[in-house]
Amino acid sequence: MDVDIIAEDENPMLHRTDIRFEMTHDEATPSRLSVRDSLAAKLNKDAEEVVVHKLDTKFGMRKTVGYAKVYDDPEAALDVEQQHMLERNKITTDGEDAPAEEA
């Protein structure tokens, strides 16, 4: 899986960089988590600092275009991102566990 950065926009107010990227892959569209890990490795960031928002693959193509936000630190991502995006990217706070069900 080869990741190429198309555009980078700094957003200092929210302590992040908005990234548009393009990737080529041999098999089916890669999972959000594998894309996040590849993007984090390319940018020398921790995976907890990268939130993948969109992956778009045209039918039958081996190329995916996506949008991600790369934060300065994991706390900034937790403060700014919506809860459903954090869940999709498997980002949680260290002390927070899934709520226990009561009987």
N, C-alpha and C positions, 0 to 999 in steps of 0.2 A: 504494500500500500504506500503510494507516494503522495505526499501532501505538499501543495504549493500555495503560498500566501498570495492572494490577489490584491487585497487592500488592507491597510491598517489605519484606524482612526483613533487617536488618543482622546480620552475622556477623563481629564484630571479631576473634574468635579465628583465623579463617582469612583475614582481610583481604579480605572480599568482601561483596556484597549479593546476596541471592537475590531474583529478580524473577519474578513471574507476569504474563504479558501476554496481550493479545487483539489480533488484527489482522484487518482486513478486506482482501480482495484481489479483483481483477476476474477474473483468470485462474486457472490451476491453483495448487495449493499452492506457495508460493515455496520456493526452495532454502534450506537451512540457512545458507549463506553470505550470501545476500541479506537474510535475517532478521537475522543477526548484524550486518551493516553498518547496517541501518535502526535497530536497537536501539542500537547504539553512537552513531549520529548523534543520536538522540533524547536519550540520556543524556550527551552531550558526552564520550564516552570513546573511546579507541583501540580498533579492532576486535580487537586482540590481547588485550584485557582482558575480552572478552565470550565466554562459552562457552555455546552453546545446547544444552540437554540434551534437550528434548522439544518436539515439534510435533504437535498433535492436531487434525485436521480431520475433521469429520463428513461422511459421504458426501453430495455434492450441495450442501454449504454453502459459502459464500464467507467463512467466519469460521474462524480458526485460534486455538487457545489453546495457549500454550507456557510453558516454564520455562527460565530462563537464570540463569547466575551471572556477576556483574560484579565483577571483581577490582580492587584498588587499583592494581596494576601487573602487567605481563606475567609477571614472575618469580614472583609469588605463584601465578598460574595454572599455571605449569610445575611448581611444587613440589607443589601440592595435587591437581591433576586427574589422572585415570587416562589412560594413554597413548592408548587408543582414542578417548576424547573429544577429546583434542588433535588426533588425526589427522582426525576427522570435521569439526572446526572449522578445519582447516588452520593450526594454531598450532605453530610449531617454534622451537627455539632458534636464535639467529643463527649460531652457529658449527657447528651440527649439520646435516649433509647426510644424505640417504638412504644407507644402507649399500651399499657397492659389492659386487657379486657377484664371487666368486673362481672362477677356472676350475679 
